[in-house]
């Protein structure tokens, strides 16, 4: 999944989580935390793989063995500092990133291709695309039907965000 797909999935995951808890859709710093969380594994792994520090663009930041303890600490620190909603948004969006990277394999029952989730217990896979700058990969994907789902997801997420923003502006104007 590309950054825009992760962004959409992260936003929608946090929005659904918040609606399920009868909270408003994410805005401000909660929205920012969701956006960062949706990209966090790639922000860690992709640059380090591109520059040869990591062998794979899905290793350290994509490992649940590494990231789950980190996320637990972030929630603890967020709670202690009074930033529960921001920390929760970051965690939910980060967890959605793993779903975005594995949904095709999950649907196909291809458990072997998801072994990156348990790095370093399993060796990191060397992806050929790790040596290609991400903006080039995104441009090359345009028009490829395999990516239509994430672009549609992005359109839905943007639509929900825009309607929420307009509703909030209208409510403020009426006060």
C-alpha positions as CSV (number, residue, x, y, z in Angstrom):
1,X,0.0,0.0,0.0
2,X,1.2,3.5,-0.8
3,X,1.3,6.4,1.6
4,X,-2.1,7.7,0.4
5,X,-3.7,4.4,1.0
6,X,-2.1,4.1,4.5
7,X,-3.3,7.7,5.2
8,X,-6.8,6.9,4.2
9,X,-6.9,3.6,6.1
10,X,-5.4,5.2,9.1
11,X,-7.9,8.1,9.1
12,X,-10.9,5.8,8.5
13,X,-9.7,3.4,11.3
14,X,-9.3,6.2,13.8
15,X,-12.7,7.8,12.7
16,X,-14.5,4.5,13.1
17,X,-12.8,3.9,16.5
18,X,-13.8,7.3,17.7
19,X,-17.4,7.0,16.4
20,X,-17.6,3.6,18.1
21,X,-16.7,5.3,21.4
22,X,-19.2,8.2,20.7
23,X,-16.4,10.7,20.1
24,X,-16.2,13.3,17.3
25,X,-14.2,12.6,14.2
26,X,-10.5,13.4,14.6
27,X,-9.4,17.0,14.2
28,X,-6.4,19.1,15.2
29,X,-3.6,17.2,17.0
30,X,-5.6,14.0,17.1
31,X,-5.8,14.1,13.4
32,X,-2.1,14.8,13.1
33,X,-1.4,11.9,15.4
34,X,-3.5,9.7,13.2
35,X,-1.7,10.9,10.1
36,X,1.7,10.2,11.6
37,X,0.7,6.8,12.9
38,X,-0.6,5.8,9.5
39,X,2.9,6.3,8.1
40,X,5.0,5.4,11.1
41,X,6.3,2.0,10.1
42,X,7.3,3.3,6.7
43,X,8.8,6.5,8.1
44,X,11.1,4.2,10.1
45,X,11.9,1.5,7.6
46,X,11.8,3.0,4.1
47,X,14.4,5.7,4.4
48,X,16.7,3.3,6.3
49,X,16.3,0.6,3.6
50,X,16.7,3.1,0.8
51,X,20.0,4.2,2.3
52,X,21.2,0.6,3.0
53,X,21.0,0.8,6.8
54,X,18.2,-1.9,6.9
55,X,18.1,-4.8,4.5
56,X,14.4,-4.4,4.0
57,X,11.7,-1.7,3.8
58,X,9.6,-4.0,6.1
59,X,11.7,-4.9,9.1
60,X,12.3,-2.8,12.2
61,X,9.2,-0.5,12.0
62,X,7.0,-3.2,10.5
63,X,7.8,-5.8,13.2
64,X,5.1,-6.3,15.8
65,X,7.7,-7.6,18.1
66,X,9.4,-4.2,18.0
67,X,6.5,-1.8,17.6
68,X,3.9,-3.3,20.0
69,X,6.1,-2.5,23.1
70,X,6.9,0.9,21.6
71,X,3.2,1.6,21.2
72,X,2.4,0.4,24.7
73,X,5.0,2.9,26.0
74,X,3.6,5.7,23.9
75,X,0.1,5.0,25.2
76,X,1.5,5.1,28.8
77,X,3.3,8.3,28.2
78,X,0.3,9.8,26.4
79,X,-1.9,8.9,29.3
80,X,0.5,10.3,31.9
81,X,0.8,13.6,30.1
82,X,-3.0,13.8,29.4
83,X,-2.8,13.1,25.7
84,X,-4.9,10.0,25.7
85,X,-6.8,10.8,22.5
86,X,-3.7,11.7,20.6
87,X,-1.8,8.5,21.7
88,X,-4.8,6.3,20.9
89,X,-5.2,7.8,17.4
90,X,-1.5,7.2,16.8
91,X,-1.7,3.6,17.9
92,X,-4.9,2.8,16.0
93,X,-3.5,4.4,12.8
94,X,-0.2,2.6,13.2
95,X,-2.0,-0.8,13.6
96,X,-4.0,0.0,10.5
97,X,-0.7,0.3,8.6
98,X,-0.1,-3.4,9.2
99,X,-3.6,-4.2,7.9
100,X,-2.8,-2.2,4.8
101,X,0.4,-4.0,4.2
102,X,-1.1,-7.5,4.8
103,X,-4.8,-7.4,3.7
104,X,-4.1,-9.1,0.3
105,X,-2.0,-11.8,1.9
106,X,-4.7,-12.3,4.6
107,X,-7.4,-12.6,2.0
108,X,-5.3,-15.1,0.1
109,X,-4.2,-17.1,3.2
110,X,-0.6,-16.4,2.3
111,X,0.8,-16.5,5.8
112,X,4.4,-16.8,4.7
113,X,4.5,-13.4,3.0
114,X,3.6,-11.8,6.4
115,X,6.6,-13.0,8.2
116,X,8.0,-9.5,8.3
117,X,5.6,-8.8,11.1
118,X,7.8,-11.1,13.3
119,X,11.2,-9.7,12.4
120,X,13.8,-10.6,13.7
121,X,12.4,-14.1,14.4
122,X,12.1,-14.4,10.7
123,X,14.6,-12.9,8.2
124,X,13.6,-9.6,6.5
125,X,12.6,-10.0,2.9
126,X,14.6,-7.9,0.4
127,X,12.0,-6.1,-1.8
128,X,13.2,-4.9,-5.2
129,X,11.1,-1.8,-4.8
130,X,13.1,-0.7,-1.7
131,X,15.8,0.7,-4.0
132,X,13.2,2.8,-5.9
133,X,12.3,6.2,-4.5
134,X,8.7,6.1,-3.2
135,X,7.5,9.0,-5.4
136,X,8.7,7.1,-8.5
137,X,6.7,4.0,-7.4
138,X,3.6,6.1,-6.8
139,X,3.8,7.7,-10.2
140,X,4.4,4.3,-11.9
141,X,1.3,2.9,-10.1
142,X,-1.1,5.5,-11.6
143,X,-3.5,3.7,-14.0
144,X,-2.6,0.3,-12.6
145,X,-6.0,-1.3,-11.5
146,X,-4.2,-3.2,-8.6
147,X,-4.1,0.2,-6.8
148,X,-7.7,1.4,-7.4
149,X,-8.8,0.1,-4.0
150,X,-6.5,2.4,-2.1
151,X,-7.3,5.4,-4.3
152,X,-11.0,4.8,-3.8
153,X,-10.3,4.5,0.0
154,X,-8.5,7.8,-0.2
155,X,-11.5,9.4,-2.0
156,X,-13.9,8.2,0.7
157,X,-11.6,9.3,3.6
158,X,-11.1,12.7,2.0
159,X,-14.9,13.1,1.5
160,X,-15.6,12.2,5.1
161,X,-12.9,14.6,6.3
162,X,-14.2,17.4,4.1
163,X,-17.8,17.0,5.1
164,X,-16.8,16.9,8.8
165,X,-14.7,20.1,8.3
166,X,-17.6,21.9,6.6
167,X,-20.1,20.8,9.3
168,X,-17.7,22.1,12.0
169,X,-17.4,25.5,10.2
170,X,-21.1,25.7,9.8
171,X,-21.7,24.9,13.5
172,X,-19.1,27.6,14.5
173,X,-20.8,30.2,12.3
174,X,-24.2,29.5,13.8
175,X,-22.9,30.2,17.3
